[in-house]
Amino acid sequence: MRRNEKRGMKWIFLFLWHYFLTRRRRRWRDRQSFEAWQERQVLKRLAFVRKRSPFYRELWGGVPLAEWRQFPLINKALMMEHFDTLNTVGISREEALEVALEAERSRNFQPRIGSITVGLSTGTSGNRGLFLVSESEQAAWAGVMLAKVLPEPFWRPQRIAFFLRANSNLYQSVQSGKLQFQYFDLLESIEGHVERLNRYNPGILAAPPSMLRLLALHKQNGLLTICPHTVISVAEVLDPIDADAIVGAFGGRIDQIYQCTEGFLASTCSFGTLHLNEDIVHIGKEYADGDGSGRKFVPVVTDFSRITQPIIRYRLNDVLTEAEGPCPCGSIFTAIEAIEGRCDDIFYLASLEDGRLIPVFPDYWSRAIISASPKILEYRVIQHGEADVELQLLVAPGADQGDIQNRVADAIAELAQKMNCRAPSLAFAGYSAPLRGQKLRRVERRWSVDI
């Protein structure tokens, strides 16, 4: 058997193994027995990484693997700075970046370095992040992804339309004979997307919420004729105002995929609840008890499914909110109420008592603005300074703009009062949508604060 045929057979075997393993939905006796299994997987991966990654070996020093939760945290900046010695396949940052940037320029995302897929992620912060994935990891990712996301077995005919800023061999790997997959470039025109979608007629539509909103508008106007049975939100925070508009156009519910350079972190169950994918990643939690509930946390990711570019004790820049109780689906995996956005987008207002800065989380602002009036169609709220907040509103035709602005101002004043903070000075402006290819951030902080 030729080498390429052997590689192909190995890929198929690994894909099927991980697909059926995930589809089987392991039933641990309880959370305790699951965590014992998860700990064994983490320790096994750490032993390999300590041998093969000079960066981690030096970073961890003589700390025993059993005490891995005491290992120093890393982040995107540190990972990129030590890219050459962090990965286990000897690929330099310069070489990987050259391949990734050429793919961005040409919009041809097929090239690899040997058998390694190279990708470039800007993230919501705009900081470049490179990722490396081997063929084996690609097969495993495809198996897990399809098992968790597809409503039906992969061998049944299915058409998927996937919108992203950049394509990748990783995403193309999910394609098979009956499973058709088409990539839609976010940088192309909406008119071209609508025409192509009408021809393709996908059953599954996956896109960032900002693109789903545009498609929903064309659906309501009768220009988009597709009727997907599954709509999936990816890449951006799914805001309630967007979710309502998307469901209004397409019906049903919106599923979510929480994935970034650092791994496939969460997906929606059959009850519509987002669950952490704790069968492939360990998620530590840095709690940010801003409202006394103890449910908001910053994730610390340890991916025990990857070895090419190990992700160990990686602190994300996101804020998640745990669900108050277990999901009716019965999964022991942590249920997530909301992905709120970046830590960098937590607003800070001065306390009425002592002037110290108090965090006000993104979802507080969203709820205050949306609840002010059902005639608000789009919004962005931007903090430029401690007491300087810009509010961009798009309201329904014929709505009283001044009345709505007053309602929003009252809602924000009430929020500040509840938080025992000084109400900010509000500057209202017309709504400005993000440029094509840019991620939509409904709540954004544009001033630096040293907390």
Buried (B, 14 or more C-beta within 10 A) or exposed (E): EEEEEEEEEEBEEBBEEBBEBBBEBEEBEEEEEBBEEBBEBBEEBBEEBBEBBEBBEEBBEEEEBEEBEEBEEBBBEBBBBBBBBBBBBEBEBEEBBEBBEEBEEEEEBEEBBEEBBBBBBBBBBEEBBBBBBBBBBBBBBBBBBBBBBBEEBBEEEBBBBBBBBBBBBBBBBBBBEEBBBBBBBBEBEBEEBBEEBEEBEBBBBBBBBBBBBBBBBBBEEEBBEBEBBBBBBBBBBBBBBBBBBBBEBBEEBBBBBBBBBBBBBBBBBEEBBBBBBBBBBBBBBBEBEBBEEEBBBBBBBBBBBBBBBBBBBBBBBBBBBBBEEEBEBEBBBBBBBBBBBBBBBBBBBBBBEEEEBBBBBBBBBBBBBBBBBEBBBBBBBBBBEBBBBBBBBBBEEEBEEEEBBEBBBEBBBBBBEEBEBBBBEBEBEEBEBEEBEBBBBBBBBEEEBEE
